[in-house]
Amino acid sequence: MKAGLNITRYQKSKNNVLGMTLAVGFLILLQGAVSFVGAAENVVSLRDSKLEIGGELELEIIDSQSNDGGGNSNPRMSIDKIVITPKVHVASDILFQADIEFTPDSAVKLDEAWVKFSGLPLNSWVTLGQEDPFIHVSRKTESYPILGYAFWQDEDLGLFMGGEMGSAYWRFSATNGRRLRDRQISEDRTFPIPTDDDDNGENNANKQIGIGLGLNHSFKEGHSIDILPFWYTADLSENDITYLNTINGYTNLVDKDQVRYGVNFDYLLGGFEFFAQYMKAEDGVMDRDGWYVQPSYKQKLGMNRLQSVEFLLRYEEYNVDLPNVSTDSRTWDRQTTTIAVISEIVNGFKIKTEYYLNDEETGGADVDNNELLVQAEVKF
């Protein structure tokens, strides 16, 4: 018994030393970044900082065909969310930003909170805090692609770095890691899938490392191409393994490898834009992959009450390497076609009209869950 207690105390002591080492390293990095950026003044003072307050309000009308999965088939209007975004320009090269989100069905949420140090050597920058993964993209529509719901909708807590050298650029992240959990996708919140959910208070050693090496080349004004291959690696936590074993067809308690890799592709020519993303994910012995293509065209009008209209089409596929089980939507393969018209009424005010044609391979009967959404989005 005493030997067991001594081992436990040694492990706790070892964990405490590791934690203290990481904390000291974090403070040294933070002090070094601040010292470099603010070297001319020696001290960074909030007295000379500039404060900005921005925000967003989203009002929605949703009409869904859903007849299963806990959805609501009645047309309804709702406030989707209200976001307040304070920005503090501490110095010309130091920015603090946070997103505070209010939703009707949950408590107030600190969505993002980070400080960014730019102007560092080799044209690089460092961000510390709770931030989107670097593969997060501007989706334009209110709905996320399935890959967005599954892998990059939520923020992570840690260190983010990047830099540019001519047309080449790089991204790096060392973060707390997110947990696997069900997410009910689409606007009607039905038929969940496994998702990388934010868990910024997670207390385990299974942290995530991400690397991206990209090329962003501008041929001329309004004509560019951006390609970003990326790779993430981590270990599954014990909670992740427990979660995976609740999915029909998954049985494994040994394999703890977690990998995500893929590529973003963006081509812009005047008002036309073509975006595509491919991703492959490995969680233990469950493999998933998916892709989508998204062409869009934006026509500027310059009218008094209609600045522009953008037409968007998105087609996507998402596949799970497990047998389709009709009673477990986490095993389903999916295809979705999104048709959207985005009208910019005045600067900061848009009306989005989106229709989603959803198709699932359930292993059983088909489900009806196409959706129509009309949203008024106000940003300030």
Protein Blocks (a to p, Z undefined) as FASTA:
>chain_A
ZZmmmmmmmmmmmmmmmmmmmmmmmmmmmmmmmmmmmmmnopacfklpccdddddddddd
dddfbfghhiafbdcdddfbdcddddddfblkbccdddddddfkbccddfbacdddehia
hhiaddedjdddfkbccehiabdcfklmmmmmpccedddddddehjbccdddddebiadd
dddehjkopaiaddddddfkbccfbdcddddddddddfbghiacddddddddddddfklm
mmmmmpghiacfkbmcdcdddddddddehjbccddddddddehjaccdddddddddddde
kiaklmbacdddddddddddbdcdfklmklpccddddddddddfbghiacdddddddddd
ehpacddfbdcdddddddZZ
